[in-house]
Amino acid sequence: MTSPTPPSVAPARPQGDRPVRFTRADLDRGPRNPLHEGRWANAVVYTFDFGGERWVVKDFRPRTFPVRNLIGRLLVRRESTGLAKLADIRGVPGDAFRVDAHALAYRFVPGRGLRKYPDRLSPEFFPALERTVLEMHARGGIVHLDMRNADNVLVTASGEPQLLDFQSHLGTRWLPGPLRRFVERIDLAAIYKHWAKRSPATMGADRAAALASMNRLRPIWVLRGYIGSEKPRKKKPGPRP
């Protein structure tokens, strides 16, 4: 099944004056407000105020020497390169840059992850998210591949969607057409999973069919818990007889 035709691409994010970038020395001097401690091989995520603006910093410096210099350097370079390709697309972290080899930063946007967002979403939320992803595919040549994790979809204070965590992204320019279209369908099916849960009546038949088609493949997906598929959840033990 082919991917749905893009309704219309999202307008480019407004670009103001280029912000003043900060350094590791600035980070070491300033206070940090923790967001996520992460596991041993993940970055520590915190906010940092600089030049009158708030930034999100993903930092591997606090990790062990092997993690920060093997995993950390690779993932920081990878994510910052991906975000640079998407710099003018609305719904993607803005003004991203590498602080140093172990950390990247991007503008902070207040909001709450979709997983725990308690309020009713705007009728335009999912169409706007779909437009962002279709533009990301068409103009950026990138698939996200981790949007089934609802924590990677932020509902901003103004009720708009913003994608987070491009660590697992994949560039598609070099892929053969059938494979490129398949990984793009993984991204779209991730949106439709959340859409079906939150507002199924507004999805339409084509999106519901695209989600059903991808769901039929999930039981045989080899990379469970990695690309395009959530990690299997452990069942809680029931009461003993």
ZABA-366216 format. One line per field, with one value per residue (C-alpha): residue in one letter; x, y, z. Coordinates in pm, 1 decimal, decimal comma. Each point is the difference from the previous one (the first is absolute). Layout:
! ZABA-366216
res: c(a|...)
u: c(X|...)
v: c(Y|...)
w: c(Z|...)
//
This chain:
! ZABA-366216
res: c(m|t|s|p|t|p|p|s|v|a|p|a|r|p|q|g|d|r|p|v|r|f|t|r|a|d|l|d|r|g|p|r|n|p|l|h|e|g|r|w|a|n|a|v|v|y|t|f|d|f|g|g|e|r|w|v|v|k|d|f|r|p|r|t|f|p|v|r|n|l|i|g|r|l|l|v|r|r|e|s|t|g|l|a|k|l|a|d|i|r|g|v|p|g|d|a|f|r|v|d|a|h|a|l|a|y|r|f|v|p|g|r|g|l|r|k|y|p|d|r|l|s|p|e|f|f|p|a|l|e|r|t|v|l|e|m|h|a|r|g|g|i|v|h|l|d|m|r|n|a|d|n|v|l|v|t|a|s|g|e|p|q|l|l|d|f|q|s|h|l|g|t|r|w|l|p|g|p|l|r|r|f|v|e|r|i|d|l|a|a|i|y|k|h|w|a|k|r|s|p|a|t|m|g|a|d|r|a|a|a|l|a|s|m|n|r|l|r|p|i|w|v|l|r|g|y|i|g|s|e|k|p|r|k|k|k|p|g|p|r|p)
u: c(0,0|137,7|42,6|-272,1|50,7|130,5|-291,4|230,2|335,6|29,0|125,0|366,0|81,9|66,4|371,9|116,0|350,3|247,6|28,0|329,6|131,4|151,3|298,7|87,5|157,1|-335,0|-175,4|249,4|-64,2|-378,2|-277,6|-166,7|-357,1|-30,0|-263,0|108,0|285,9|-20,4|164,2|371,4|37,4|-235,0|67,3|-89,0|-262,0|-41,2|-97,2|249,6|-67,5|237,2|-30,1|-354,8|-112,8|-62,2|160,0|-26,5|339,5|60,8|332,2|212,7|281,6|-125,6|16,7|295,0|302,2|-86,9|-365,6|63,7|284,1|-144,1|-378,9|-27,3|215,6|-176,4|-354,7|67,2|146,5|-280,0|-288,2|144,5|58,1|-359,2|-144,9|209,5|-169,6|-341,5|88,4|-287,2|-280,7|-264,9|-41,7|371,2|237,8|133,7|351,8|168,6|378,2|282,7|132,0|300,4|65,7|-209,2|-304,9|-256,4|-253,1|-320,3|-261,4|-227,8|-372,3|-233,4|-245,5|-85,0|59,9|-294,3|6,5|-105,6|-183,0|-338,0|-197,7|-192,0|221,0|-81,5|-164,8|304,6|257,6|33,5|-36,6|277,6|216,8|-61,8|98,1|321,8|95,4|-89,5|211,9|280,6|-9,1|-31,2|234,1|226,8|42,9|-27,3|-221,7|-31,2|-72,0|-81,8|-335,0|-193,2|154,9|-251,8|262,2|168,6|-304,6|-28,8|-324,9|118,7|-157,4|-186,2|-131,8|224,5|207,8|377,0|215,9|280,1|296,0|138,3|265,3|-148,3|-61,7|101,8|93,9|-193,9|163,3|217,2|-274,8|-169,2|-352,9|-191,1|207,9|-23,3|-378,9|-15,0|191,9|-210,8|-308,4|147,0|3,6|-353,4|-135,1|149,2|-201,7|-312,9|45,8|-29,7|-271,7|-209,2|32,1|-83,9|-239,9|-91,0|-306,2|215,1|257,7|-175,4|2,2|337,3|191,9|-178,4|89,8|365,4|15,4|-163,3|240,9|305,7|-144,7|-25,9|380,5|86,1|-20,4|276,5|213,9|355,0|129,4|-256,3|49,5|225,0|-113,0|-368,0|-113,0|-45,5|194,0|-219,9|-136,5|51,9|-320,5|-50,2|-30,2|-351,5|-96,1|118,3|-268,4)
v: c(0,0|341,2|275,6|265,8|306,8|293,9|238,0|302,1|49,3|185,7|355,5|49,0|89,7|372,4|72,9|296,9|120,3|-281,2|-75,4|28,9|-350,2|-105,2|-218,2|-273,3|263,8|181,5|-323,7|-61,9|345,9|13,7|-180,4|-297,5|-113,9|-378,4|-147,4|-363,8|-186,0|-284,0|-339,7|-70,2|22,7|296,4|369,5|200,4|254,5|337,3|358,0|284,3|373,7|210,6|342,9|40,0|-321,5|-353,7|-299,5|-377,4|-169,5|-370,9|-69,6|-315,5|163,3|-138,2|-357,5|-237,5|53,9|-282,2|107,5|368,9|-55,4|-288,7|13,0|366,9|147,9|-208,1|83,1|370,9|31,4|-208,8|188,8|346,5|-84,2|-119,7|308,8|226,4|-151,2|83,5|347,1|190,9|-250,8|85,5|-260,9|-89,9|124,2|339,2|144,9|-329,1|-2,7|-203,9|151,9|-229,3|-363,5|-122,2|228,5|161,5|271,6|134,5|256,0|-94,8|-6,7|-29,7|-284,7|-351,1|-340,7|-151,4|-312,7|189,3|290,4|1,4|256,2|-19,0|65,8|258,9|-146,9|132,9|-176,8|-324,9|154,8|243,5|-287,2|-188,0|306,0|38,2|-362,2|6,8|312,1|-160,8|-292,9|208,1|290,9|-126,5|-354,1|-132,0|-248,2|20,9|-368,9|44,1|177,5|-296,8|111,8|268,6|174,5|104,2|205,4|323,3|191,8|360,2|261,9|129,9|-350,0|-66,7|-315,1|-9,9|-305,0|-85,8|-237,8|-49,1|-238,8|-292,8|191,6|-133,8|190,3|-131,4|168,7|-303,5|-261,8|-178,1|130,1|-298,9|-3,5|378,0|-13,5|-285,2|186,8|309,0|-215,3|-97,5|367,3|60,9|-310,6|127,7|321,1|-196,3|-218,6|307,5|147,6|-318,9|7,2|368,9|85,1|-303,3|162,6|264,6|-233,6|-97,8|-336,5|35,5|70,9|-280,0|-240,5|113,4|-64,7|-342,7|-95,1|83,6|-163,9|-329,7|8,2|84,0|-357,3|-109,0|312,4|-113,0|311,6|-1,5|300,7|183,2|128,8|80,2|-241,0|45,9|-214,6|-283,3|81,2|-248,1|-139,1|61,6|-324,7|-73,3|-79,8|-334,4|-255,0)
w: c(0,0|-89,3|256,5|10,5|-212,4|202,7|63,6|7,7|160,4|326,0|-26,0|76,2|357,0|35,2|20,9|203,9|66,0|40,4|373,7|180,8|53,4|328,1|81,3|245,6|221,7|10,8|95,9|278,0|145,6|-28,8|189,8|-167,5|49,4|-47,0|-231,8|-44,4|163,6|-253,0|20,1|4,3|-380,6|-50,1|19,2|307,3|-109,7|168,2|-75,3|4,2|-8,5|-208,0|-156,0|125,0|-170,5|120,5|-168,6|26,1|29,5|-63,3|167,4|9,2|197,1|337,0|-132,3|30,4|-222,4|-246,0|-28,9|-55,8|-245,0|-201,1|19,6|96,9|-275,1|-263,6|113,7|51,7|-348,8|-147,4|160,6|-58,7|-368,2|-37,2|167,8|-221,3|-306,8|147,5|126,1|-164,3|53,9|256,2|270,5|19,8|275,9|-102,2|-25,6|89,7|30,5|149,2|321,8|-27,3|-91,5|294,7|0,2|-228,5|71,7|-150,8|96,5|288,0|-80,0|300,8|-24,4|109,3|-154,1|-182,3|218,1|312,0|-160,1|178,8|-199,9|-323,9|-300,9|-262,7|-313,5|-188,9|216,3|-192,9|-347,9|98,3|124,5|-323,9|-205,7|198,3|-60,1|-370,3|-44,0|197,9|-241,7|-317,8|66,7|273,9|-128,1|356,0|183,4|378,3|75,5|369,4|7,1|135,3|327,6|96,0|214,6|-324,5|-103,8|196,3|35,0|26,7|223,3|-306,4|-78,8|-300,7|-57,4|19,3|-59,0|241,0|5,9|-350,0|126,8|-197,7|-322,9|-338,9|-313,8|-299,4|-300,0|-70,3|47,9|-292,4|-60,0|146,2|318,8|40,0|-32,3|253,0|271,2|-67,2|59,5|338,2|100,2|-124,9|170,8|326,6|-35,8|-83,6|307,2|223,7|-220,8|26,3|377,7|43,0|-282,6|-213,4|-155,5|-171,1|-157,4|-319,6|-174,6|-175,6|319,6|185,4|-281,9|6,4|374,9|-33,2|-278,3|212,0|310,3|-189,4|-40,3|359,9|140,6|-239,7|38,6|75,2|177,0|280,3|223,8|-246,5|-340,3|-33,9|268,2|370,9|240,0|127,4|342,4|279,9|139,5|367,3|192,5|111,7|357,0|126,0|74,9)
//
